Structure formats: structure tokens, C-alpha cells
């Protein structure tokens, strides 16, 4: 039985095959890639949807570009806090347990318009003390009825409906187009008619 090595019968084919393999390997190694933190790197799943692993250090703008764009707008409350107090998403959105749960089921879905299950109101009081807010808005004329009677927006009397008010009832963090005056009036006039 006669044995032939690959080189003995067709040496040109072997050389061509080796050169082609080397070129393919070099091209694959030099292909451009997008560099993102490992925790944020979207990858396609078998059904074509994007898969993202969320952590508190993730770049929120990957999925929430519409909200994160307000961080550069000083007219938006989120932008004001980012610019003046070096805040970031996690400064206000600090409920990591709720965010972890929400993001675990988020892969392949569009981000919600509002994060209804992750409240930020409890975070406001870490920097803003109620007594200071009451003092700062003592002379506010923002909320006035048709007779000119004004009320301090941070010192509303206690009642069942007033006790349910949150910071977000009047303040909109990510939309500079919604003035706090308009939002506060809308909130109040839902119950108190002009």
C-alpha cells in the first residue's frame, strides 16, 4: 500500500490552503469591534433580540437615551442636578433591588417610558430636607386660588390625599418642557377646582 503525504502529490494546494487560512485568521483578528463595558455589552440572542446584563454601574444611556439626554440640559431637573451636584442616574434611581428585578426581565423588550416600579421620591430627602424646602418656598406665590390665597407647596396641610403626594407629583426630572408650576397646578387642581 502506497502512502502519500499531503505535500507529495499536490504541494501547491497545500501552500494555497495555508496562505488562505493565514489571511482569514489575520483579517478576523484585525476586524473592528465596539468596545463597551462587559456588563453593558448587548449581544444578540438566538431569536435576534438584544441581551444586556444590568448592574448599578451600567451605562443607562445604552437603553434609556431619551432620559439620559436630559442629564446635559440644565433646564431639566435631572440635568440641573447632574451639572450642579455631580449627580448621576444612580443618585436618584438607587433602588438596586427593584432595578435588578426589572432589568432581569427586560431583555429584548423596549424600555418603559416611565419607571413606575422604582420610586425616586425617597432619594430626594437624602439631599433635600423638608424643613429647608418649607423655608425656601415660604414666600412662594406659585399656588394661588382665584381669591389670591397662596399656599407653600412644601407645607400643604395633612389629609388623606395630601399625604399621598410625592416629589414627582409636582417635579418632573427628565423633561424641561414641563414647568414645575404647571405640574404643581395640575396636581392641585385635580382635587381643588379653581
C-alpha positions in Angstrom: 0.0 0.0 0.0 1.4 3.3 -1.1 1.1 6.3 1.3 1.3 9.8 0.2 1.8 12.9 2.2 -0.3 15.9 1.5 2.8 17.7 0.2 4.0 15.0 -2.2 1.1 14.9 -4.6 -0.3 18.4 -4.6 2.2 20.8 -2.9 0.6 23.9 -4.5 -2.8 23.2 -3.0 -1.3 22.8 0.5 0.5 26.1 0.2 -2.6 27.9 -1.1 -4.7 26.5 1.7 -2.1 27.6 4.3 -2.0 31.1 2.8 -5.8 31.4 2.7 -6.1 30.2 6.4 -3.4 32.7 7.5 -5.2 35.6 5.7 -8.6 34.7 7.2 -7.0 34.5 10.7 -5.3 37.9 10.3 -8.5 39.5 9.0 -10.6 38.1 11.8 -8.1 39.3 14.4 -7.9 42.8 12.9 -11.7 43.3 12.4 -13.1 46.4 14.1 -15.0 45.9 17.3 -17.2 48.1 19.5 -15.7 48.4 23.0 -18.2 48.7 25.8 -18.1 47.7 29.5 -18.6 44.0 29.8 -21.7 44.4 31.9 -23.4 46.6 29.3 -22.4 44.8 26.1 -25.5 43.9 24.2 -25.3 40.6 22.3 -27.8 39.0 20.0 -29.7 36.1 21.4 -30.8 33.1 19.3 -34.1 34.9 18.4 -32.3 38.1 17.4 -33.3 40.2 20.5 -30.7 42.2 22.4 -29.4 40.7 25.7 -28.0 43.1 28.2 -26.8 42.3 31.7 -27.6 45.3 34.0 -25.6 46.3 37.1 -25.7 49.5 39.1 -22.5 50.6 37.2 -24.1 50.1 33.8 -24.3 52.9 31.2 -28.1 53.7 31.4 -27.9 55.6 28.1 -27.5 52.4 26.1 -31.2 51.7 26.5 -32.5 54.9 28.0 -31.1 57.5 25.6 -34.4 59.5 25.8 -34.0 60.0 29.5 -30.2 60.3 29.8 -30.1 63.1 27.2 -31.8 65.3 29.8 -28.7 65.0 32.0 -26.9 67.6 29.9 -29.9 70.0 29.9 -29.7 72.4 32.8 -33.4 73.3 32.3 -34.4 69.8 33.2 -34.3 68.9 36.9 -32.1 65.8 36.2 -29.7 68.0 34.2 -29.6 70.7 36.9 -28.7 68.0 39.5 -26.1 66.4 37.2 -24.4 69.7 36.4 -24.6 71.5 39.8 -24.3 68.5 42.1 -22.4 65.9 40.1 -25.3 63.5 40.3 -25.8 60.5 38.0 -28.6 58.1 37.3 -27.9 56.0 40.5 -28.0 59.1 42.7 -31.8 59.2 42.3 -32.5 55.7 40.9 -30.9 54.0 43.9 -33.4 51.1 44.5 -31.0 48.5 43.1 -33.1 45.5 44.1 -36.1 46.8 42.2 -33.9 47.8 39.2 -32.2 44.4 39.2 -35.7 42.7 39.1 -37.0 45.0 36.3 -33.9 44.6 34.2 -33.8 40.8 34.6 -37.0 40.6 32.6 -36.2 43.5 30.2 -34.0 41.7 27.6 -35.4 42.0 24.1 -38.1 44.5 25.2 -38.4 48.2 24.7 -37.6 50.2 27.8 -40.7 51.6 29.5 -41.5 55.3 29.2 -41.6 55.6 33.0 -40.0 53.5 35.7 -43.2 53.2 37.7 -41.9 50.4 40.0 -38.8 52.2 41.0 -39.6 55.3 43.1 -37.1 58.1 43.4 -39.0 60.2 45.9 -37.3 58.6 48.9 -34.0 59.6 47.4 -35.0 63.3 47.3 -34.9 63.6 51.0 -31.3 62.4 51.2 -30.3 65.8 50.0 -33.4 68.0 50.4 -34.7 68.3 54.0 -38.4 69.1 54.3 -37.8 71.9 56.8 -35.3 73.6 54.4 -37.8 73.3 51.5 -40.6 74.8 53.5 -38.3 77.7 54.5 -37.1 78.2 50.9 -40.6 78.3 49.5 -42.3 80.2 52.3 -43.0 83.3 50.1 -43.9 81.2 47.0 -46.8 82.6 45.0 -46.8 79.5 42.8 -50.0 78.0 44.1 -52.8 80.6 44.5 -56.5 80.2 44.2 -58.8 82.7 42.4 -59.0 84.8 45.5 -55.3 85.2 45.7 -54.8 82.9 48.7 -51.4 81.2 48.4 -50.1 78.1 50.0 -46.5 77.0 50.4 -46.1 74.0 48.1 -43.9 72.2 50.6 -46.2 72.8 53.6 -49.6 71.6 52.5 -51.8 70.6 55.3 -52.1 66.9 56.1 -55.0 65.0 54.6 -55.6 61.6 53.0 -55.0 63.0 49.5 -52.1 65.3 50.5 -50.3 62.5 52.4 -50.1 60.6 49.1 -48.3 63.4 47.3 -44.7 62.7 46.3 -41.9 64.9 44.9 -42.8 63.6 41.5 -46.4 64.8 41.9 -45.0 68.3 41.1 -41.5 67.8 39.8 -40.6 66.2 36.5 -37.0 65.2 36.4 -36.3 64.4 32.8 -38.4 66.9 30.8 -37.5 70.5 30.8 -40.7 71.3 28.8 -42.9 70.5 31.9 -42.6 73.5 34.2 -42.9 72.8 37.9 -45.6 75.5 38.2 -47.8 73.8 35.6 -47.3 70.3 37.0 -48.0 71.5 40.6 -51.1 73.3 39.5 -52.3 70.2 37.6 -51.7 68.1 40.7 -53.6 70.5 43.0 -56.4 71.3 40.6 -57.2 67.6 40.2 -59.0 67.9 43.6 -59.1 71.7 44.2 -61.1 73.4 41.5 -60.3 76.9 40.5 
